[in-house]
Amino acid sequence: MSTTNGTIIAPEKIDFSSDQEIRWCPGCGDYSILKQVQTLLEQSGKKKEDVVFISGIGCSSRFPYYMDTYGLHSIHGRAPALVSGLRSVRPELSVWMITGDGDALSIGGNHIIHLLRRNVDVNVLLFNNEIYGLTKGQYSPTSPEGAVTRSTPMGSTDHPFNPLALVKGADGTFIARSMDRDPKHMREVLTRADAHRGTSLARDLPELQRVQRWRFRGLHRESEQAYEHTFCRAGQSRSPSRVVPRASASKR
């Protein structure tokens, strides 16, 4: 942008943070995801009025309140229907769908399969913490076998959904996974998802401090990350430097 006298003025930075109090538990991984989405949009140059966030029900679905954009906090499992309708009449908008493992893969399972099948141009952020956090810790469709929760005190006997396999089975065109403890990688995933034309599903793994602080324990320690964590990218072979024996990893 330039003025009449030829001086260059940097475009005004757009703050996508709303004035609403964030009501997630202290230490929840959802804060990290929110920050990366806000940073991505600030850097993208998009206008607030061109961005829409639509969510279902759950802890993650409070997300639209915290974004200073258009948004809708809808009903349980039905966000895919709403984003599909919006994209069909306003294709110029940047549409984001916020959902959780219970919202998307339980009551909303049928809806999300057909959203993926139709390849609607929507960015889906699936907050998969493998638990029903909003309702105080019952097991969800992605809880691992044997998970001890308030609704499975003897351990879950259900086999969990693999969300990424579900996307692949529905012929999804963009699949990615990241986690709250790696903000740099998450921002890269979100940037690529936003640039993709079609349905992009980014499965984010936020840790729920109140009920499952054990979940990413191995990935929190730098000494364990090389052993526990492998980055895979489409069209690239897995880097052998990321996979090392545990004994070697513990020395780092």
C-alpha positions as CSV (number, residue, x, y, z in Angstrom):
1,M,0.0,0.0,0.0
2,S,1.3,3.5,-0.9
3,T,0.2,7.0,-0.2
4,T,0.0,10.0,-2.7
5,N,3.5,11.1,-1.7
6,G,5.0,7.7,-2.5
7,T,5.8,6.5,1.0
8,I,5.1,2.9,1.7
9,I,2.7,2.0,4.5
10,A,2.5,-1.5,5.7
11,P,-1.1,-2.9,5.7
12,E,-2.7,-2.8,9.1
13,K,-2.5,-6.1,11.0
14,I,-5.8,-7.7,11.5
15,D,-6.4,-9.2,15.0
16,F,-8.7,-12.2,14.7
17,S,-9.1,-12.6,18.5
18,S,-12.6,-11.8,19.8
19,D,-13.4,-10.0,23.1
20,Q,-14.9,-13.2,24.6
21,E,-13.5,-14.9,27.7
22,I,-11.9,-18.2,26.8
23,R,-13.6,-20.9,28.9
24,W,-11.3,-23.9,28.3
25,C,-9.5,-25.5,31.3
26,P,-6.1,-24.2,32.1
27,G,-3.4,-26.0,30.2
28,C,-5.8,-27.4,27.6
29,G,-4.3,-28.0,24.2
30,D,-7.2,-26.2,22.5
31,Y,-5.4,-22.9,23.4
32,S,-2.5,-23.8,21.1
33,I,-4.8,-24.7,18.2
34,L,-6.7,-21.4,18.6
35,K,-3.5,-19.4,18.6
36,Q,-2.1,-21.1,15.4
37,V,-5.4,-20.5,13.5
38,Q,-5.5,-16.9,14.5
39,T,-1.8,-16.4,13.5
40,L,-2.5,-18.2,10.2
41,L,-5.4,-15.9,9.3
42,E,-3.4,-12.8,10.4
43,Q,-0.7,-13.7,8.0
44,S,-3.0,-14.7,5.2
45,G,-4.3,-11.2,4.6
46,K,-8.0,-12.4,4.6
47,K,-10.7,-10.0,5.7
48,K,-12.7,-10.9,8.8
49,E,-15.9,-10.7,6.9
50,D,-14.7,-13.3,4.4
51,V,-14.0,-16.0,7.1
52,V,-16.6,-18.2,8.8
53,F,-16.3,-20.7,11.6
54,I,-19.0,-23.3,12.2
55,S,-19.0,-25.8,15.0
56,G,-21.1,-28.5,16.6
57,I,-21.1,-29.3,20.3
58,G,-18.3,-30.0,22.7
59,C,-15.3,-28.2,24.2
60,S,-13.7,-27.5,20.8
61,S,-17.0,-26.2,19.5
62,R,-16.7,-23.0,21.6
63,F,-14.1,-22.0,19.0
64,P,-16.3,-19.6,17.0
65,Y,-16.8,-17.4,20.1
66,Y,-13.1,-16.8,20.2
67,M,-12.7,-15.7,16.6
68,D,-13.6,-12.2,15.6
69,T,-15.2,-13.4,12.3
70,Y,-18.6,-14.7,11.3
71,G,-19.5,-17.9,13.1
72,L,-22.1,-20.3,14.2
73,H,-22.3,-22.6,17.2
74,S,-24.7,-25.2,15.8
75,I,-26.1,-28.5,17.1
76,H,-24.5,-31.8,17.8
77,G,-23.0,-33.5,14.8
78,R,-24.7,-31.3,12.2
79,A,-21.9,-28.9,11.4
80,P,-21.1,-30.7,8.1
81,A,-24.6,-30.0,6.8
82,L,-24.3,-26.3,7.6
83,V,-20.9,-25.8,6.1
84,S,-22.0,-27.6,2.9
85,G,-25.0,-25.3,2.6
86,L,-22.9,-22.2,3.2
87,R,-20.3,-23.2,0.6
88,S,-22.9,-23.9,-2.0
89,V,-24.3,-20.3,-1.9
90,R,-21.1,-18.4,-0.8
91,P,-18.2,-20.1,-2.5
92,E,-16.0,-17.1,-2.1
93,L,-15.8,-17.4,1.7
94,S,-13.1,-19.2,3.7
95,V,-15.2,-21.8,5.7
96,W,-13.8,-23.7,8.7
97,M,-15.6,-26.5,10.5
98,I,-14.6,-27.1,14.1
99,T,-15.5,-30.5,15.6
100,G,-14.4,-33.1,18.1
101,D,-14.1,-36.8,18.2
102,G,-17.5,-37.3,19.7
103,D,-19.2,-34.6,17.6
104,A,-17.8,-35.8,14.3
105,L,-17.4,-39.5,14.7
106,S,-20.4,-40.5,16.9
107,I,-23.6,-38.6,16.3
108,G,-22.1,-36.7,13.3
109,G,-20.4,-39.7,11.7
110,N,-22.8,-40.1,8.8
111,H,-22.7,-36.4,8.0
112,I,-18.9,-36.1,7.9
113,I,-18.5,-39.1,5.6
114,H,-20.7,-37.5,3.0
115,L,-18.9,-34.1,3.4
116,L,-15.7,-35.9,2.6
117,R,-17.2,-37.9,-0.3
118,R,-18.5,-34.7,-1.9
119,N,-15.2,-32.9,-1.4
120,V,-16.8,-29.7,-0.3
121,D,-14.2,-26.9,-0.1
122,V,-14.1,-26.7,3.7
123,N,-11.3,-26.8,6.3
124,V,-12.2,-29.3,9.0
125,L,-10.3,-29.2,12.3
126,L,-11.0,-32.4,14.2
127,F,-10.0,-31.9,17.9
128,N,-9.3,-35.5,18.8
129,N,-8.6,-35.8,22.5
130,E,-10.0,-39.3,22.7
131,I,-12.5,-38.4,25.4
132,Y,-15.8,-36.6,26.0
133,G,-14.2,-33.6,27.8
134,L,-17.3,-31.3,28.0
135,T,-19.4,-33.9,29.8
136,K,-16.6,-34.7,32.3
137,G,-14.7,-37.6,30.9
138,Q,-16.7,-40.4,29.3
139,Y,-15.0,-42.6,26.6
140,S,-15.5,-41.5,23.0
141,P,-15.3,-43.3,19.6
142,T,-11.6,-42.8,19.5
143,S,-10.7,-43.8,23.1
144,P,-8.2,-46.7,23.0
145,E,-9.2,-50.2,24.1
146,G,-8.9,-50.6,27.8
147,A,-9.3,-46.8,28.5
148,V,-10.5,-46.2,32.0
149,T,-13.0,-43.4,32.0
150,R,-16.0,-42.3,34.1
151,S,-18.3,-44.4,31.8
152,T,-15.8,-47.3,31.5
153,P,-14.4,-47.9,35.0
154,M,-13.4,-51.4,34.1
155,G,-11.8,-50.3,30.8
156,S,-13.3,-49.7,27.4
157,T,-14.0,-52.9,25.4
158,D,-14.7,-50.9,22.1
159,H,-12.3,-50.8,19.3
160,P,-11.6,-47.1,18.4
161,F,-12.2,-45.3,15.2
162,N,-9.1,-44.4,13.2
163,P,-10.1,-40.9,11.9
164,L,-7.5,-40.8,9.2
165,A,-8.4,-44.2,7.9
166,L,-12.1,-43.1,7.8
167,V,-11.1,-40.1,5.7
168,K,-9.2,-42.3,3.3
169,G,-12.1,-44.7,3.0
170,A,-14.4,-41.8,2.0
171,D,-11.9,-40.8,-0.7
172,G,-10.8,-37.6,1.2
173,T,-8.4,-35.4,-0.7
174,F,-6.4,-33.9,2.2
175,I,-5.5,-35.7,5.4
176,A,-3.1,-34.5,8.0
177,R,-2.4,-34.8,11.7
178,S,-0.6,-32.6,14.2
179,M,-0.6,-31.9,17.9
180,D,-0.8,-28.9,20.2
181,R,2.7,-29.4,21.5
182,D,4.3,-28.8,18.1
183,P,2.9,-25.3,17.1
184,K,5.3,-24.9,14.2
185,H,4.2,-28.1,12.6
186,M,0.6,-27.4,13.3
187,R,0.8,-24.0,11.5
188,E,2.4,-25.7,8.5
189,V,-0.4,-28.2,8.4
190,L,-3.1,-25.5,8.7
191,T,-1.5,-23.4,6.0
192,R,-1.5,-26.4,3.6
193,A,-5.1,-27.3,4.5
194,D,-6.3,-23.7,3.9
195,A,-4.6,-23.7,0.5
196,H,-6.2,-27.0,-0.5
197,R,-9.2,-26.8,-2.8
198,G,-11.7,-29.4,-1.5
199,T,-12.3,-30.9,1.9
200,S,-9.2,-30.8,4.1
201,L,-9.3,-32.7,7.4
202,A,-6.6,-31.8,9.9
203,R,-6.8,-34.1,13.0
204,D,-5.3,-32.1,15.8
205,L,-4.4,-33.9,19.0
206,P,-5.0,-31.6,22.0
207,E,-4.2,-32.8,25.5
208,L,-7.0,-32.5,28.0
209,Q,-5.1,-31.7,31.3
210,R,-8.0,-32.4,33.6
211,V,-8.5,-36.1,32.7
212,Q,-5.6,-37.4,30.6
213,R,-2.3,-35.7,31.4
214,W,-0.6,-39.0,30.6
215,R,-1.6,-39.1,26.9
216,F,1.4,-37.4,25.2
217,R,3.9,-37.9,27.9
218,G,6.5,-39.5,25.6
219,L,6.2,-36.6,23.1
220,H,6.6,-33.9,25.8
221,R,10.2,-34.9,26.6
222,E,12.7,-33.9,23.9
223,S,14.7,-37.0,24.8
224,E,11.8,-39.2,23.8
225,Q,10.5,-37.3,20.7
226,A,12.9,-38.8,18.2
227,Y,11.8,-42.3,19.3
228,E,8.1,-41.6,19.6
229,H,7.6,-39.1,16.8
230,T,7.9,-39.6,13.0
231,F,7.0,-36.9,10.4
232,C,5.5,-38.2,7.2
233,R,4.7,-36.0,4.2
234,A,3.0,-36.8,0.9
235,G,5.5,-37.6,-1.8
236,Q,8.4,-37.9,0.6
237,S,10.1,-40.9,2.1
238,R,10.3,-41.1,5.8
239,S,13.5,-39.5,7.1
240,P,15.5,-42.2,8.9
241,S,17.1,-39.6,11.1
242,R,13.7,-39.2,12.9
243,V,13.6,-42.9,13.9
244,V,16.3,-43.8,16.3
245,P,16.7,-46.5,19.0
246,R,15.3,-45.5,22.4
247,A,18.8,-45.7,23.9
248,S,20.1,-43.2,21.5
249,A,17.1,-40.9,21.9
250,S,17.5,-40.8,25.6
251,K,21.0,-39.3,25.3
252,R,19.8,-36.3,23.4
